[in-house]
C-alpha cells in the first residue's frame, strides 16, 4: 500500500497510527506502518526522553513520529494559576457534587492528579520539542491548529515533515498557508477533538483544498475496507488512533476501561466538551451526560474546562468508577471487540485492504 | 459498476437516485442508474398516477422504483384534526412570532398549504401503494422503519424488492427480521432523517449485520470517488439524493433555494428536528436556529412538529424568505456548485469511479 507520502517517509504501508503508548508506536512502525507517539501526557521532558529512547531502540531504524498539542495562538505570561482563578466556584461545586453522587473517593494525600492540562500549554510543548529534535523523528503532528511558524521552520531544518489536524476544508487551507506539509482530515466520527463534517465528505474536500499537499484520512478507520475507502477518496494514507487502544501492547490505566471499550457499540460515543472545553468524541458516560445536560452549568471554554476536571478525571480513573469512566475514542469503537496484538490488528488492515481491492475490481469489471 | 443487486435489478450501474421529481427519476434510469421517485408529496392518488404514467413513458422500459413514508407502527383512528389538537398554543405563537419577525406574508385567501404531512400518514401511503402496484416498479423503499408485513408481502407478490432506511446496525437487523430485501444505510452526513453514525462506520456495520442481504450506502455521496469508497466498504450500491436537487431537470419550487444550495458549503447544514420532529439534516437557516435555540420552546415530536410548521414552510417557500428558506440536504451540498443535467452528473459519477479504481490499484501495486 504505497503512496507518494509513504514512499517519501520510507514506510511499507500508508497507515499512520497515533498512540499515547511507546510500545504501541514502536510496534506499528515494526509492523510496516508509521507509529506516532502522542506527547501530551509528558509534563516532564525527562519522561519523554526516556520513552523516545525506548521507541528508538525498538523500531529497528524504521521511521516514527511525534504528536504534540501546541496552540497556534500564543498567550503571553499566563500561568496555570491565572487560569485556575478564572474558573467559577459554581463549576467547582458541580464537579464536587457529581463526584459525590457517585461516591468517588479522594486521591490519597500527596498523590497529584495524573491527568494535567499542562501538556497543552505552549511552553510545555516547546520543552517537548527540545527533546524530540534530538531524535530522528520523521513527522511532527500538531493536534490543535497549525504549529507556530518558528516550530515549522525548526522541523524543516531537521528534515521533519509537519502535519496538522483539520476538520474542514477552510481549516485545511489555513494549515497549508501556514507552511505545513501534511493535512490530517479529522472526520466527525473520529475520536478526540473533531468537527461536524464526516470523513466521506471531508476527505475529498480537504484533498481538493490543499492539492498538491498530501492528506491523511482520520476518523472511522479500523478495517482494511475502511483503509481502501479512505484511499479511494483521495487520501495518501490513513491516520488511525482508536483501534490501538485495545491492543495487548496498550498500557491502559484501567482494566475496566479496556472492557468498556471492547463492549461499546458505535452508538456509545458522544461529541462532548466535557473533557477539554472543545468538542471531542469520547465514550458516553454519566460524566459526559452531566456536562451536556442543559439543566447543568455547562462546560467552560478551553483551557478552563480541562483544568477544572483534571483531578476529577484522575479520581474516576484511579477508582475505576464505572458510570463515569470514559476516554476519547471514535465511532469505530463498535468494531473493537477483541484484544489482539498490534501486529494482528495491522495485518488485518493490510489483508482487508487487499480483499476490498479484489471486490471493487470485480464490481468495476476489472477482475 | 455491477453488483449482485444491480444485476438482479437489471441496471447498468449500482447507483440509486432518490428524488421528488419525475423528470429526474426518469433521467437517472435512462442514464444507467436506478431512479426512485419520492411519493411523500402526493396527497392525491391521481397526481401520483399522472406522474408515474409520465415516468413509465420516459424510462424506455428501464427499471425504476418508488419511495414512500410509511410508519411501521399503526395508530388507529387518529385524524389530522386529532393531531392538530395536541399542539400547544405556545408553539403556535412561536411560529407566528418567528414569521412576523421576518415579515413573512400570509398565503393568499383560499390557497392551501402545499406542504402537508398527510403523505406521512399510513392511509395516504396505502392509497399511494394502491396506485403504484399497477406500475412495473422494481423497488419499494420506506423512509421510516420497515413497512408493515402485509405491504412487504404485497410487494413480493408483485416481484418488487423492498428497501428500508437504517441509521444503525441494530436498526438494520430489525429491518432484516421484518423480511425486507435491501437495507439503505443512512449515514450521519446524509440529507433528511438520519442518525449519528457516519457512513464510514455505518456501512460496514450494516453489511455485517444483515449479511447476505444487500446494503446500499447513503450519505455523503456525490462523486465517483465516494461511490468507490462506499463499494469498498461492502455496499452493493449507493443511494444518492441531494446531488440531484441542483440538476437542470429538478423542478425546485424556488429559484432562490437552488442558489442557496449552489452556494452552501459542507458546514452549512444542520441535523435538526425543526421540520418533522425527528432529526433530519437540512440547510441551516434562521428557521432551524430558532427551533434549536435552547431559549425557545423547542420542537414537538413527530408528527406534531410537521403539522405545526406546514403552513409556515409553505409561506417561507412561496415568498422566498431568504433567512428562513431551507430544504433537507446532506453535507455533500458543499460539492454541488454548478447546475448540470442529470446525465452530466451521472457520467461524472461513473467516470470518477473509474479514476478512483485506477488510483487505488496503483496504490495497491496492481496497476
Boltz contact constraints between the chains, C-beta under 6 A:
constraints:
  - contact:
      token1: [A, 1]
      token2: [B, 363]
      max_distance: 6.0
  - contact:
      token1: [A, 3]
      token2: [B, 363]
      max_distance: 6.0
  - contact:
      token1: [A, 168]
      token2: [B, 267]
      max_distance: 6.0
  - contact:
      token1: [A, 188]
      token2: [B, 198]
      max_distance: 6.0
  - contact:
      token1: [A, 189]
      token2: [B, 198]
      max_distance: 6.0
  - contact:
      token1: [A, 189]
      token2: [B, 200]
      max_distance: 6.0
  - contact:
      token1: [A, 189]
      token2: [B, 201]
      max_distance: 6.0
  - contact:
      token1: [A, 197]
      token2: [B, 266]
      max_distance: 6.0
  - contact:
      token1: [A, 197]
      token2: [B, 331]
      max_distance: 6.0
  - contact:
      token1: [A, 198]
      token2: [B, 188]
      max_distance: 6.0
  - contact:
      token1: [A, 198]
      token2: [B, 189]
      max_distance: 6.0
  - contact:
      token1: [A, 198]
      token2: [B, 198]
      max_distance: 6.0
  - contact:
      token1: [A, 198]
      token2: [B, 220]
      max_distance: 6.0
  - contact:
      token1: [A, 199]
      token2: [B, 200]
      max_distance: 6.0
  - contact:
      token1: [A, 200]
      token2: [B, 189]
      max_distance: 6.0
  - contact:
      token1: [A, 200]
      token2: [B, 199]
      max_distance: 6.0
  - contact:
      token1: [A, 200]
      token2: [B, 200]
      max_distance: 6.0
  - contact:
      token1: [A, 200]
      token2: [B, 220]
      max_distance: 6.0
  - contact:
      token1: [A, 200]
      token2: [B, 226]
      max_distance: 6.0
  - contact:
      token1: [A, 201]
      token2: [B, 189]
      max_distance: 6.0
  - contact:
      token1: [A, 201]
      token2: [B, 220]
      max_distance: 6.0
  - contact:
      token1: [A, 201]
      token2: [B, 266]
      max_distance: 6.0
  - contact:
      token1: [A, 201]
      token2: [B, 331]
      max_distance: 6.0
  - contact:
      token1: [A, 201]
      token2: [B, 332]
      max_distance: 6.0
  - contact:
      token1: [A, 204]
      token2: [B, 225]
      max_distance: 6.0
  - contact:
      token1: [A, 220]
      token2: [B, 198]
      max_distance: 6.0
  - contact:
      token1: [A, 220]
      token2: [B, 200]
      max_distance: 6.0
  - contact:
      token1: [A, 220]
      token2: [B, 201]
      max_distance: 6.0
  - contact:
      token1: [A, 225]
      token2: [B, 204]
      max_distance: 6.0
  - contact:
      token1: [A, 225]
      token2: [B, 232]
      max_distance: 6.0
  - contact:
      token1: [A, 225]
      token2: [B, 233]
      max_distance: 6.0
  - contact:
      token1: [A, 225]
      token2: [B, 234]
      max_distance: 6.0
  - contact:
      token1: [A, 228]
      token2: [B, 232]
      max_distance: 6.0
  - contact:
      token1: [A, 229]
      token2: [B, 229]
      max_distance: 6.0
  - contact:
      token1: [A, 229]
      token2: [B, 232]
      max_distance: 6.0
  - contact:
      token1: [A, 229]
      token2: [B, 233]
      max_distance: 6.0
  - contact:
      token1: [A, 231]
      token2: [B, 360]
      max_distance: 6.0
  - contact:
      token1: [A, 231]
      token2: [B, 363]
      max_distance: 6.0
  - contact:
      token1: [A, 232]
      token2: [B, 225]
      max_distance: 6.0
  - contact:
      token1: [A, 232]
      token2: [B, 228]
      max_distance: 6.0
  - contact:
      token1: [A, 232]
      token2: [B, 229]
      max_distance: 6.0
  - contact:
      token1: [A, 232]
      token2: [B, 232]
      max_distance: 6.0
  - contact:
      token1: [A, 232]
      token2: [B, 356]
      max_distance: 6.0
  - contact:
      token1: [A, 232]
      token2: [B, 360]
      max_distance: 6.0
  - contact:
      token1: [A, 233]
      token2: [B, 225]
      max_distance: 6.0
  - contact:
      token1: [A, 233]
      token2: [B, 229]
      max_distance: 6.0
  - contact:
      token1: [A, 234]
      token2: [B, 225]
      max_distance: 6.0
  - contact:
      token1: [A, 266]
      token2: [B, 197]
      max_distance: 6.0
  - contact:
      token1: [A, 266]
      token2: [B, 201]
      max_distance: 6.0
  - contact:
      token1: [A, 267]
      token2: [B, 168]
      max_distance: 6.0
  - contact:
      token1: [A, 294]
      token2: [B, 294]
      max_distance: 6.0
  - contact:
      token1: [A, 331]
      token2: [B, 197]
      max_distance: 6.0
  - contact:
      token1: [A, 331]
      token2: [B, 201]
      max_distance: 6.0
  - contact:
      token1: [A, 332]
      token2: [B, 201]
      max_distance: 6.0
  - contact:
      token1: [A, 356]
      token2: [B, 232]
      max_distance: 6.0
  - contact:
      token1: [A, 357]
      token2: [B, 364]
      max_distance: 6.0
  - contact:
      token1: [A, 360]
      token2: [B, 231]
      max_distance: 6.0
  - contact:
      token1: [A, 360]
      token2: [B, 232]
      max_distance: 6.0
  - contact:
      token1: [A, 363]
      token2: [B, 1]
      max_distance: 6.0
  - contact:
      token1: [A, 363]
      token2: [B, 3]
      max_distance: 6.0
  - contact:
      token1: [A, 363]
      token2: [B, 231]
      max_distance: 6.0
  - contact:
      token1: [A, 364]
      token2: [B, 357]
      max_distance: 6.0
